[in-house]
Amino acid sequence: MALQQNHYEVLGVRENAGEKEIKNAYRKLASKYHPDKLSLLSEAERKAGGEVMKNVNIANDTLSNP
């Protein structure tokens, strides 16, 4: 069972962050953990990066939904 994470912490923004700040944080993390960027890493590192990207996507989807 996975631990529930604070979506704001996942994106690295304040809890009163605005839409623009959330979007910028998401783009920065998505660029860093995009599968194409992880392709040269080991299998374990790619898997860990994939989990981070999954959490970043969930956090962004949740916080971007008014």
Predicted model as a PDB file, atoms N, CA, C, CB and O in Angstrom, pLDDT in the B-factor column:
MODEL        1                                                                  
ATOM      1  N   MET A   1       0.842  -1.183   0.000  1.00 37.00           N  
ATOM      2  CA  MET A   1       0.000   0.000   0.000  1.00 37.00           C  
ATOM      3  C   MET A   1       0.885   1.244   0.000  1.00 37.00           C  
ATOM      4  CB  MET A   1      -0.957  -0.001   1.220  1.00 37.00           C  
ATOM      5  O   MET A   1       1.751   1.389   0.863  1.00 37.00           O  
ATOM      6  N   ALA A   2       0.677   2.127  -0.947  1.00 49.00           N  
ATOM      7  CA  ALA A   2       1.503   3.331  -1.084  1.00 49.00           C  
ATOM      8  C   ALA A   2       1.073   4.398  -0.077  1.00 49.00           C  
ATOM      9  CB  ALA A   2       1.413   3.889  -2.522  1.00 49.00           C  
ATOM     10  O   ALA A   2      -0.104   4.522   0.263  1.00 49.00           O  
ATOM     11  N   LEU A   3       2.041   5.145   0.379  1.00 51.00           N  
ATOM     12  CA  LEU A   3       1.753   6.249   1.281  1.00 51.00           C  
ATOM     13  C   LEU A   3       1.155   7.406   0.499  1.00 51.00           C  
ATOM     14  CB  LEU A   3       3.024   6.696   2.027  1.00 51.00           C  
ATOM     15  O   LEU A   3       1.579   7.692  -0.620  1.00 51.00           O  
ATOM     16  N   GLN A   4       0.182   8.061   1.083  1.00 59.00           N  
ATOM     17  CA  GLN A   4      -0.421   9.233   0.453  1.00 59.00           C  
ATOM     18  C   GLN A   4       0.542  10.410   0.594  1.00 59.00           C  
ATOM     19  CB  GLN A   4      -1.813   9.566   1.091  1.00 59.00           C  
ATOM     20  O   GLN A   4       1.004  10.704   1.697  1.00 59.00           O  
ATOM     21  N   GLN A   5       0.845  11.077  -0.501  1.00 77.00           N  
ATOM     22  CA  GLN A   5       1.754  12.199  -0.479  1.00 77.00           C  
ATOM     23  C   GLN A   5       0.978  13.500  -0.643  1.00 77.00           C  
ATOM     24  CB  GLN A   5       2.813  12.058  -1.575  1.00 77.00           C  
ATOM     25  O   GLN A   5      -0.076  13.546  -1.276  1.00 77.00           O  
ATOM     26  N   ASN A   6       1.526  14.538  -0.060  1.00 92.00           N  
ATOM     27  CA  ASN A   6       0.956  15.863  -0.223  1.00 92.00           C  
ATOM     28  C   ASN A   6       1.301  16.337  -1.639  1.00 92.00           C  
ATOM     29  CB  ASN A   6       1.494  16.863   0.873  1.00 92.00           C  
ATOM     30  O   ASN A   6       2.473  16.407  -2.008  1.00 92.00           O  
ATOM     31  N   HIS A   7       0.288  16.656  -2.413  1.00 94.00           N  
ATOM     32  CA  HIS A   7       0.508  17.047  -3.808  1.00 94.00           C  
ATOM     33  C   HIS A   7       1.356  18.310  -3.931  1.00 94.00           C  
ATOM     34  CB  HIS A   7      -0.824  17.259  -4.503  1.00 94.00           C  
ATOM     35  O   HIS A   7       2.131  18.456  -4.876  1.00 94.00           O  
ATOM     36  N   TYR A   8       1.209  19.200  -2.990  1.00 95.00           N  
ATOM     37  CA  TYR A   8       2.020  20.422  -3.016  1.00 95.00           C  
ATOM     38  C   TYR A   8       3.494  20.088  -2.784  1.00 95.00           C  
ATOM     39  CB  TYR A   8       1.524  21.428  -1.951  1.00 95.00           C  
ATOM     40  O   TYR A   8       4.372  20.668  -3.423  1.00 95.00           O  
ATOM     41  N   GLU A   9       3.761  19.161  -1.876  1.00 94.00           N  
ATOM     42  CA  GLU A   9       5.144  18.747  -1.613  1.00 94.00           C  
ATOM     43  C   GLU A   9       5.750  18.052  -2.827  1.00 94.00           C  
ATOM     44  CB  GLU A   9       5.203  17.815  -0.393  1.00 94.00           C  
ATOM     45  O   GLU A   9       6.920  18.261  -3.150  1.00 94.00           O  
ATOM     46  N   VAL A  10       4.953  17.229  -3.494  1.00 94.00           N  
ATOM     47  CA  VAL A  10       5.432  16.526  -4.690  1.00 94.00           C  
ATOM     48  C   VAL A  10       5.912  17.530  -5.734  1.00 94.00           C  
ATOM     49  CB  VAL A  10       4.318  15.626  -5.281  1.00 94.00           C  
ATOM     50  O   VAL A  10       6.957  17.342  -6.358  1.00 94.00           O  
ATOM     51  N   LEU A  11       5.137  18.599  -5.916  1.00 95.00           N  
ATOM     52  CA  LEU A  11       5.498  19.612  -6.911  1.00 95.00           C  
ATOM     53  C   LEU A  11       6.476  20.649  -6.370  1.00 95.00           C  
ATOM     54  CB  LEU A  11       4.255  20.308  -7.410  1.00 95.00           C  
ATOM     55  O   LEU A  11       7.044  21.431  -7.132  1.00 95.00           O  
ATOM     56  N   GLY A  12       6.671  20.653  -5.049  1.00 95.00           N  
ATOM     57  CA  GLY A  12       7.609  21.598  -4.448  1.00 95.00           C  
ATOM     58  C   GLY A  12       7.095  23.027  -4.429  1.00 95.00           C  
ATOM     59  O   GLY A  12       7.861  23.972  -4.616  1.00 95.00           O  
ATOM     60  N   VAL A  13       5.796  23.184  -4.202  1.00 95.00           N  
ATOM     61  CA  VAL A  13       5.198  24.523  -4.147  1.00 95.00           C  
ATOM     62  C   VAL A  13       4.492  24.728  -2.810  1.00 95.00           C  
ATOM     63  CB  VAL A  13       4.203  24.730  -5.319  1.00 95.00           C  
ATOM     64  O   VAL A  13       4.214  23.772  -2.086  1.00 95.00           O  
ATOM     65  N   ARG A  14       4.204  26.001  -2.492  1.00 94.00           N  
ATOM     66  CA  ARG A  14       3.466  26.340  -1.269  1.00 94.00           C  
ATOM     67  C   ARG A  14       2.019  25.871  -1.406  1.00 94.00           C  
ATOM     68  CB  ARG A  14       3.522  27.876  -0.987  1.00 94.00           C  
ATOM     69  O   ARG A  14       1.519  25.677  -2.514  1.00 94.00           O  
ATOM     70  N   GLU A  15       1.361  25.694  -0.276  1.00 92.00           N  
ATOM     71  CA  GLU A  15      -0.034  25.244  -0.318  1.00 92.00           C  
ATOM     72  C   GLU A  15      -0.983  26.310  -0.852  1.00 92.00           C  
ATOM     73  CB  GLU A  15      -0.479  24.821   1.062  1.00 92.00           C  
ATOM     74  O   GLU A  15      -2.106  25.996  -1.246  1.00 92.00           O  
ATOM     75  N   ASN A  16      -0.548  27.560  -0.869  1.00 92.00           N  
ATOM     76  CA  ASN A  16      -1.392  28.618  -1.439  1.00 92.00           C  
ATOM     77  C   ASN A  16      -0.878  29.043  -2.822  1.00 92.00           C  
ATOM     78  CB  ASN A  16      -1.439  29.840  -0.489  1.00 92.00           C  
ATOM     79  O   ASN A  16      -1.127  30.164  -3.267  1.00 92.00           O  
ATOM     80  N   ALA A  17      -0.163  28.140  -3.490  1.00 92.00           N  
ATOM     81  CA  ALA A  17       0.391  28.440  -4.812  1.00 92.00           C  
ATOM     82  C   ALA A  17      -0.725  28.646  -5.827  1.00 92.00           C  
ATOM     83  CB  ALA A  17       1.327  27.311  -5.276  1.00 92.00           C  
ATOM     84  O   ALA A  17      -1.769  27.995  -5.782  1.00 92.00           O  
ATOM     85  N   GLY A  18      -0.474  29.552  -6.718  1.00 93.00           N  
ATOM     86  CA  GLY A  18      -1.437  29.834  -7.779  1.00 93.00           C  
ATOM     87  C   GLY A  18      -1.280  28.881  -8.948  1.00 93.00           C  
ATOM     88  O   GLY A  18      -0.358  28.068  -8.996  1.00 93.00           O  
ATOM     89  N   GLU A  19      -2.197  29.001  -9.883  1.00 93.00           N  
ATOM     90  CA  GLU A  19      -2.215  28.135 -11.057  1.00 93.00           C  
ATOM     91  C   GLU A  19      -0.912  28.204 -11.855  1.00 93.00           C  
ATOM     92  CB  GLU A  19      -3.380  28.505 -11.951  1.00 93.00           C  
ATOM     93  O   GLU A  19      -0.394  27.184 -12.309  1.00 93.00           O  
ATOM     94  N   LYS A  20      -0.393  29.417 -12.016  1.00 95.00           N  
ATOM     95  CA  LYS A  20       0.834  29.601 -12.794  1.00 95.00           C  
ATOM     96  C   LYS A  20       2.035  28.940 -12.107  1.00 95.00           C  
ATOM     97  CB  LYS A  20       1.107  31.099 -13.007  1.00 95.00           C  
ATOM     98  O   LYS A  20       2.859  28.307 -12.768  1.00 95.00           O  
ATOM     99  N   GLU A  21       2.132  29.086 -10.798  1.00 96.00           N  
ATOM    100  CA  GLU A  21       3.236  28.483 -10.041  1.00 96.00           C  
ATOM    101  C   GLU A  21       3.169  26.957 -10.103  1.00 96.00           C  
ATOM    102  CB  GLU A  21       3.205  28.956  -8.572  1.00 96.00           C  
ATOM    103  O   GLU A  21       4.199  26.296 -10.237  1.00 96.00           O  
ATOM    104  N   ILE A  22       1.978  26.404 -10.006  1.00 95.00           N  
ATOM    105  CA  ILE A  22       1.793  24.956 -10.094  1.00 95.00           C  
ATOM    106  C   ILE A  22       2.188  24.460 -11.482  1.00 95.00           C  
ATOM    107  CB  ILE A  22       0.328  24.572  -9.781  1.00 95.00           C  
ATOM    108  O   ILE A  22       2.879  23.450 -11.619  1.00 95.00           O  
ATOM    109  N   LYS A  23       1.742  25.185 -12.509  1.00 96.00           N  
ATOM    110  CA  LYS A  23       2.061  24.804 -13.886  1.00 96.00           C  
ATOM    111  C   LYS A  23       3.568  24.842 -14.142  1.00 96.00           C  
ATOM    112  CB  LYS A  23       1.341  25.729 -14.870  1.00 96.00           C  
ATOM    113  O   LYS A  23       4.112  23.938 -14.776  1.00 96.00           O  
ATOM    114  N   ASN A  24       4.241  25.880 -13.653  1.00 97.00           N  
ATOM    115  CA  ASN A  24       5.686  25.991 -13.837  1.00 97.00           C  
ATOM    116  C   ASN A  24       6.436  24.881 -13.113  1.00 97.00           C  
ATOM    117  CB  ASN A  24       6.173  27.343 -13.350  1.00 97.00           C  
ATOM    118  O   ASN A  24       7.391  24.321 -13.651  1.00 97.00           O  
ATOM    119  N   ALA A  25       6.008  24.562 -11.899  1.00 96.00           N  
ATOM    120  CA  ALA A  25       6.648  23.494 -11.135  1.00 96.00           C  
ATOM    121  C   ALA A  25       6.457  22.155 -11.845  1.00 96.00           C  
ATOM    122  CB  ALA A  25       6.078  23.431  -9.699  1.00 96.00           C  
ATOM    123  O   ALA A  25       7.388  21.354 -11.928  1.00 96.00           O  
ATOM    124  N   TYR A  26       5.268  21.918 -12.349  1.00 96.00           N  
ATOM    125  CA  TYR A  26       4.994  20.680 -13.083  1.00 96.00           C  
ATOM    126  C   TYR A  26       5.890  20.574 -14.313  1.00 96.00           C  
ATOM    127  CB  TYR A  26       3.513  20.614 -13.498  1.00 96.00           C  
ATOM    128  O   TYR A  26       6.506  19.535 -14.547  1.00 96.00           O  
ATOM    129  N   ARG A  27       5.961  21.629 -15.086  1.00 96.00           N  
ATOM    130  CA  ARG A  27       6.786  21.600 -16.309  1.00 96.00           C  
ATOM    131  C   ARG A  27       8.250  21.324 -16.004  1.00 96.00           C  
ATOM    132  CB  ARG A  27       6.664  22.924 -17.060  1.00 96.00           C  
ATOM    133  O   ARG A  27       8.912  20.576 -16.724  1.00 96.00           O  
ATOM    134  N   LYS A  28       8.748  21.925 -14.942  1.00 96.00           N  
ATOM    135  CA  LYS A  28      10.144  21.721 -14.548  1.00 96.00           C  
ATOM    136  C   LYS A  28      10.395  20.254 -14.179  1.00 96.00           C  
ATOM    137  CB  LYS A  28      10.507  22.641 -13.360  1.00 96.00           C  
ATOM    138  O   LYS A  28      11.378  19.657 -14.618  1.00 96.00           O  
ATOM    139  N   LEU A  29       9.512  19.690 -13.380  1.00 95.00           N  
ATOM    140  CA  LEU A  29       9.674  18.296 -12.960  1.00 95.00           C  
ATOM    141  C   LEU A  29       9.424  17.327 -14.114  1.00 95.00           C  
ATOM    142  CB  LEU A  29       8.725  17.980 -11.803  1.00 95.00           C  
ATOM    143  O   LEU A  29      10.113  16.315 -14.240  1.00 95.00           O  
ATOM    144  N   ALA A  30       8.444  17.638 -14.950  1.00 93.00           N  
ATOM    145  CA  ALA A  30       8.158  16.775 -16.093  1.00 93.00           C  
ATOM    146  C   ALA A  30       9.344  16.731 -17.044  1.00 93.00           C  
ATOM    147  CB  ALA A  30       6.905  17.258 -16.831  1.00 93.00           C  
ATOM    148  O   ALA A  30       9.646  15.684 -17.616  1.00 93.00           O  
ATOM    149  N   SER A  31      10.004  17.845 -17.212  1.00 93.00           N  
ATOM    150  CA  SER A  31      11.193  17.883 -18.056  1.00 93.00           C  
ATOM    151  C   SER A  31      12.325  17.056 -17.449  1.00 93.00           C  
ATOM    152  CB  SER A  31      11.650  19.329 -18.266  1.00 93.00           C  
ATOM    153  O   SER A  31      13.030  16.340 -18.160  1.00 93.00           O  
ATOM    154  N   LYS A  32      12.489  17.157 -16.158  1.00 92.00           N  
ATOM    155  CA  LYS A  32      13.570  16.442 -15.462  1.00 92.00           C  
ATOM    156  C   LYS A  32      13.341  14.930 -15.454  1.00 92.00           C  
ATOM    157  CB  LYS A  32      13.698  16.951 -14.022  1.00 92.00           C  
ATOM    158  O   LYS A  32      14.291  14.165 -15.622  1.00 92.00           O  
ATOM    159  N   TYR A  33      12.111  14.492 -15.264  1.00 91.00           N  
ATOM    160  CA  TYR A  33      11.815  13.069 -15.117  1.00 91.00           C  
ATOM    161  C   TYR A  33      11.137  12.437 -16.326  1.00 91.00           C  
ATOM    162  CB  TYR A  33      10.955  12.868 -13.927  1.00 91.00           C  
ATOM    163  O   TYR A  33      10.616  11.326 -16.232  1.00 91.00           O  
ATOM    164  N   HIS A  34      11.139  13.128 -17.454  1.00 88.00           N  
ATOM    165  CA  HIS A  34      10.542  12.584 -18.668  1.00 88.00           C  
ATOM    166  C   HIS A  34      11.271  11.300 -19.059  1.00 88.00           C  
ATOM    167  CB  HIS A  34      10.592  13.621 -19.824  1.00 88.00           C  
ATOM    168  O   HIS A  34      12.495  11.228 -18.949  1.00 88.00           O  
ATOM    169  N   PRO A  35      10.534  10.288 -19.514  1.00 86.00           N  
ATOM    170  CA  PRO A  35      11.176   9.015 -19.877  1.00 86.00           C  
ATOM    171  C   PRO A  35      12.322   9.145 -20.876  1.00 86.00           C  
ATOM    172  CB  PRO A  35      10.152   8.091 -20.443  1.00 86.00           C  
ATOM    173  O   PRO A  35      13.284   8.381 -20.799  1.00 86.00           O  
ATOM    174  N   ASP A  36      12.246  10.082 -21.801  1.00 87.00           N  
ATOM    175  CA  ASP A  36      13.339  10.272 -22.759  1.00 87.00           C  
ATOM    176  C   ASP A  36      14.621  10.721 -22.064  1.00 87.00           C  
ATOM    177  CB  ASP A  36      12.940  11.296 -23.823  1.00 87.00           C  
ATOM    178  O   ASP A  36      15.716  10.369 -22.503  1.00 87.00           O  
ATOM    179  N   LYS A  37      14.501  11.486 -20.994  1.00 85.00           N  
ATOM    180  CA  LYS A  37      15.670  11.948 -20.247  1.00 85.00           C  
ATOM    181  C   LYS A  37      16.275  10.821 -19.421  1.00 85.00           C  
ATOM    182  CB  LYS A  37      15.294  13.120 -19.337  1.00 85.00           C  
ATOM    183  O   LYS A  37      17.460  10.863 -19.091  1.00 85.00           O  
ATOM    184  N   LEU A  38      15.471   9.812 -19.085  1.00 86.00           N  
ATOM    185  CA  LEU A  38      15.923   8.722 -18.221  1.00 86.00           C  
ATOM    186  C   LEU A  38      16.432   7.516 -19.012  1.00 86.00           C  
ATOM    187  CB  LEU A  38      14.796   8.290 -17.309  1.00 86.00           C  
ATOM    188  O   LEU A  38      16.878   6.537 -18.414  1.00 86.00           O  
ATOM    189  N   SER A  39      16.375   7.569 -20.322  1.00 85.00           N  
ATOM    190  CA  SER A  39      16.662   6.398 -21.152  1.00 85.00           C  
ATOM    191  C   SER A  39      18.077   5.857 -21.003  1.00 85.00           C  
ATOM    192  CB  SER A  39      16.424   6.736 -22.580  1.00 85.00           C  
ATOM    193  O   SER A  39      18.297   4.665 -21.222  1.00 85.00           O  
ATOM    194  N   LEU A  40      19.034   6.686 -20.641  1.00 86.00           N  
ATOM    195  CA  LEU A  40      20.421   6.229 -20.521  1.00 86.00           C  
ATOM    196  C   LEU A  40      20.777   5.748 -19.124  1.00 86.00           C  
ATOM    197  CB  LEU A  40      21.355   7.335 -20.913  1.00 86.00           C  
ATOM    198  O   LEU A  40      21.912   5.336 -18.884  1.00 86.00           O  
ATOM    199  N   LEU A  41      19.830   5.792 -18.202  1.00 87.00           N  
ATOM    200  CA  LEU A  41      20.077   5.386 -16.826  1.00 87.00           C  
ATOM    201  C   LEU A  41      19.836   3.892 -16.655  1.00 87.00           C  
ATOM    202  CB  LEU A  41      19.190   6.181 -15.864  1.00 87.00           C  
ATOM    203  O   LEU A  41      19.311   3.231 -17.551  1.00 87.00           O  
ATOM    204  N   SER A  42      20.221   3.373 -15.509  1.00 92.00           N  
ATOM    205  CA  SER A  42      20.000   1.959 -15.220  1.00 92.00           C  
ATOM    206  C   SER A  42      18.512   1.675 -15.084  1.00 92.00           C  
ATOM    207  CB  SER A  42      20.743   1.542 -13.940  1.00 92.00           C  
ATOM    208  O   SER A  42      17.703   2.594 -14.951  1.00 92.00           O  
ATOM    209  N   GLU A  43      18.162   0.404 -15.119  1.00 92.00           N  
ATOM    210  CA  GLU A  43      16.758   0.001 -14.990  1.00 92.00           C  
ATOM    211  C   GLU A  43      16.157   0.489 -13.679  1.00 92.00           C  
ATOM    212  CB  GLU A  43      16.631  -1.519 -15.084  1.00 92.00           C  
ATOM    213  O   GLU A  43      15.026   0.974 -13.661  1.00 92.00           O  
ATOM    214  N   ALA A  44      16.895   0.368 -12.591  1.00 94.00           N  
ATOM    215  CA  ALA A  44      16.400   0.801 -11.279  1.00 94.00           C  
ATOM    216  C   ALA A  44      16.169   2.311 -11.255  1.00 94.00           C  
ATOM    217  CB  ALA A  44      17.391   0.401 -10.169  1.00 94.00           C  
ATOM    218  O   ALA A  44      15.174   2.780 -10.703  1.00 94.00           O  
ATOM    219  N   GLU A  45      17.086   3.069 -11.851  1.00 92.00           N  
ATOM    220  CA  GLU A  45      16.938   4.526 -11.884  1.00 92.00           C  
ATOM    221  C   GLU A  45      15.765   4.942 -12.772  1.00 92.00           C  
ATOM    222  CB  GLU A  45      18.233   5.184 -12.384  1.00 92.00           C  
ATOM    223  O   GLU A  45      15.043   5.888 -12.456  1.00 92.00           O  
ATOM    224  N   ARG A  46      15.581   4.226 -13.886  1.00 91.00           N  
ATOM    225  CA  ARG A  46      14.431   4.515 -14.754  1.00 91.00           C  
ATOM    226  C   ARG A  46      13.127   4.216 -14.032  1.00 91.00           C  
ATOM    227  CB  ARG A  46      14.512   3.698 -16.059  1.00 91.00           C  
ATOM    228  O   ARG A  46      12.164   4.975 -14.144  1.00 91.00           O  
ATOM    229  N   LYS A  47      13.090   3.118 -13.296  1.00 92.00           N  
ATOM    230  CA  LYS A  47      11.884   2.752 -12.556  1.00 92.00           C  
ATOM    231  C   LYS A  47      11.579   3.789 -11.477  1.00 92.00           C  
ATOM    232  CB  LYS A  47      12.041   1.357 -11.926  1.00 92.00           C  
ATOM    233  O   LYS A  47      10.426   4.187 -11.309  1.00 92.00           O  
ATOM    234  N   ALA A  48      12.611   4.231 -10.740  1.00 93.00           N  
ATOM    235  CA  ALA A  48      12.424   5.245  -9.703  1.00 93.00           C  
ATOM    236  C   ALA A  48      11.956   6.560 -10.327  1.00 93.00           C  
ATOM    237  CB  ALA A  48      13.735   5.461  -8.910  1.00 93.00           C  
ATOM    238  O   ALA A  48      11.053   7.209  -9.800  1.00 93.00           O  
ATOM    239  N   GLY A  49      12.556   6.947 -11.426  1.00 91.00           N  
ATOM    240  CA  GLY A  49      12.151   8.166 -12.122  1.00 91.00           C  
ATOM    241  C   GLY A  49      10.731   8.076 -12.644  1.00 91.00           C  
ATOM    242  O   GLY A  49      10.000   9.066 -12.648  1.00 91.00           O  
ATOM    243  N   GLY A  50      10.337   6.882 -13.089  1.00 90.00           N  
ATOM    244  CA  GLY A  50       8.974   6.673 -13.546  1.00 90.00           C  
ATOM    245  C   GLY A  50       7.958   6.838 -12.421  1.00 90.00           C  
ATOM    246  O   GLY A  50       6.870   7.373 -12.629  1.00 90.00           O  
ATOM    247  N   GLU A  51       8.325   6.374 -11.227  1.00 93.00           N  
ATOM    248  CA  GLU A  51       7.447   6.536 -10.066  1.00 93.00           C  
ATOM    249  C   GLU A  51       7.310   8.013  -9.695  1.00 93.00           C  
ATOM    250  CB  GLU A  51       7.987   5.732  -8.864  1.00 93.00           C  
ATOM    251  O   GLU A  51       6.222   8.481  -9.360  1.00 93.00           O  
ATOM    252  N   VAL A  52       8.429   8.739  -9.759  1.00 93.00           N  
ATOM    253  CA  VAL A  52       8.377  10.178  -9.462  1.00 93.00           C  
ATOM    254  C   VAL A  52       7.476  10.865 -10.477  1.00 93.00           C  
ATOM    255  CB  VAL A  52       9.804  10.811  -9.480  1.00 93.00           C  
ATOM    256  O   VAL A  52       6.638  11.690 -10.112  1.00 93.00           O  
ATOM    257  N   MET A  53       7.647  10.524 -11.753  1.00 94.00           N  
ATOM    258  CA  MET A  53       6.842  11.149 -12.804  1.00 94.00           C  
ATOM    259  C   MET A  53       5.368  10.824 -12.612  1.00 94.00           C  
ATOM    260  CB  MET A  53       7.310  10.687 -14.194  1.00 94.00           C  
ATOM    261  O   MET A  53       4.514  11.684 -12.825  1.00 94.00           O  
ATOM    262  N   LYS A  54       5.061   9.604 -12.217  1.00 94.00           N  
ATOM    263  CA  LYS A  54       3.673   9.212 -11.951  1.00 94.00           C  
ATOM    264  C   LYS A  54       3.081  10.091 -10.845  1.00 94.00           C  
ATOM    265  CB  LYS A  54       3.594   7.711 -11.553  1.00 94.00           C  
ATOM    266  O   LYS A  54       1.959  10.583 -10.970  1.00 94.00           O  
ATOM    267  N   ASN A  55       3.837  10.282  -9.768  1.00 94.00           N  
ATOM    268  CA  ASN A  55       3.367  11.118  -8.654  1.00 94.00           C  
ATOM    269  C   ASN A  55       3.230  12.578  -9.073  1.00 94.00           C  
ATOM    270  CB  ASN A  55       4.325  11.007  -7.461  1.00 94.00           C  
ATOM    271  O   ASN A  55       2.300  13.262  -8.645  1.00 94.00           O  
ATOM    272  N   VAL A  56       4.145  13.057  -9.903  1.00 95.00           N  
ATOM    273  CA  VAL A  56       4.082  14.439 -10.395  1.00 95.00           C  
ATOM    274  C   VAL A  56       2.826  14.621 -11.249  1.00 95.00           C  
ATOM    275  CB  VAL A  56       5.361  14.795 -11.218  1.00 95.00           C  
ATOM    276  O   VAL A  56       2.139  15.635 -11.130  1.00 95.00           O  
ATOM    277  N   ASN A  57       2.528  13.653 -12.100  1.00 95.00           N  
ATOM    278  CA  ASN A  57       1.320  13.741 -12.936  1.00 95.00           C  
ATOM    279  C   ASN A  57       0.048  13.739 -12.089  1.00 95.00           C  
ATOM    280  CB  ASN A  57       1.280  12.575 -13.935  1.00 95.00           C  
ATOM    281  O   ASN A  57      -0.874  14.513 -12.349  1.00 95.00           O  
ATOM    282  N   ILE A  58      -0.002  12.877 -11.085  1.00 94.00           N  
ATOM    283  CA  ILE A  58      -1.174  12.810 -10.206  1.00 94.00           C  
ATOM    284  C   ILE A  58      -1.344  14.138  -9.477  1.00 94.00           C  
ATOM    285  CB  ILE A  58      -1.038  11.643  -9.187  1.00 94.00           C  
ATOM    286  O   ILE A  58      -2.450  14.676  -9.410  1.00 94.00           O  
ATOM    287  N   ALA A  59      -0.245  14.668  -8.930  1.00 95.00           N  
ATOM    288  CA  ALA A  59      -0.302  15.924  -8.202  1.00 95.00           C  
ATOM    289  C   ALA A  59      -0.768  17.056  -9.116  1.00 95.00           C  
ATOM    290  CB  ALA A  59       1.066  16.254  -7.598  1.00 95.00           C  
ATOM    291  O   ALA A  59      -1.610  17.864  -8.724  1.00 95.00           O  
ATOM    292  N   ASN A  60      -0.230  17.114 -10.317  1.00 95.00           N  
ATOM    293  CA  ASN A  60      -0.612  18.166 -11.253  1.00 95.00           C  
ATOM    294  C   ASN A  60      -2.086  18.041 -11.640  1.00 95.00           C  
ATOM    295  CB  ASN A  60       0.273  18.113 -12.507  1.00 95.00           C  
ATOM    296  O   ASN A  60      -2.812  19.034 -11.660  1.00 95.00           O  
ATOM    297  N   ASP A  61      -2.520  16.830 -11.944  1.00 95.00           N  
ATOM    298  CA  ASP A  61      -3.929  16.628 -12.310  1.00 95.00           C  
ATOM    299  C   ASP A  61      -4.859  17.062 -11.181  1.00 95.00           C  
ATOM    300  CB  ASP A  61      -4.186  15.154 -12.663  1.00 95.00           C  
ATOM    301  O   ASP A  61      -5.887  17.694 -11.423  1.00 95.00           O  
ATOM    302  N   THR A  62      -4.497  16.722  -9.959  1.00 93.00           N  
ATOM    303  CA  THR A  62      -5.330  17.058  -8.803  1.00 93.00           C  
ATOM    304  C   THR A  62      -5.362  18.560  -8.555  1.00 93.00           C  
ATOM    305  CB  THR A  62      -4.823  16.337  -7.556  1.00 93.00           C  
ATOM    306  O   THR A  62      -6.432  19.138  -8.368  1.00 93.00           O  
ATOM    307  N   LEU A  63      -4.195  19.191  -8.554  1.00 93.00           N  
ATOM    308  CA  LEU A  63      -4.128  20.614  -8.228  1.00 93.00           C  
ATOM    309  C   LEU A  63      -4.595  21.507  -9.368  1.00 93.00           C  
ATOM    310  CB  LEU A  63      -2.724  20.983  -7.848  1.00 93.00           C  
ATOM    311  O   LEU A  63      -4.991  22.648  -9.131  1.00 93.00           O  
ATOM    312  N   SER A  64      -4.556  21.018 -10.580  1.00 91.00           N  
ATOM    313  CA  SER A  64      -4.986  21.823 -11.728  1.00 91.00           C  
ATOM    314  C   SER A  64      -6.490  21.768 -11.948  1.00 91.00           C  
ATOM    315  CB  SER A  64      -4.277  21.358 -12.979  1.00 91.00           C  
ATOM    316  O   SER A  64      -7.037  22.550 -12.725  1.00 91.00           O  
ATOM    317  N   ASN A  65      -7.148  20.856 -11.272  1.00 85.00           N  
ATOM    318  CA  ASN A  65      -8.585  20.707 -11.421  1.00 85.00           C  
ATOM    319  C   ASN A  65      -9.310  21.662 -10.473  1.00 85.00           C  
ATOM    320  CB  ASN A  65      -9.010  19.249 -11.156  1.00 85.00           C  
ATOM    321  O   ASN A  65      -9.253  21.495  -9.255  1.00 85.00           O  
ATOM    322  N   PRO A  66      -9.990  22.664 -11.035  1.00 76.00           N  
ATOM    323  CA  PRO A  66     -10.664  23.630 -10.162  1.00 76.00           C  
ATOM    324  C   PRO A  66     -11.800  22.970  -9.432  1.00 76.00           C  
ATOM    325  CB  PRO A  66     -11.179  24.827 -10.960  1.00 76.00           C  
ATOM    326  O   PRO A  66     -12.491  23.621  -8.647  1.00 76.00           O  
TER     327      PRO A  66                                                      
ENDMDL                                                                          
END                                                                             
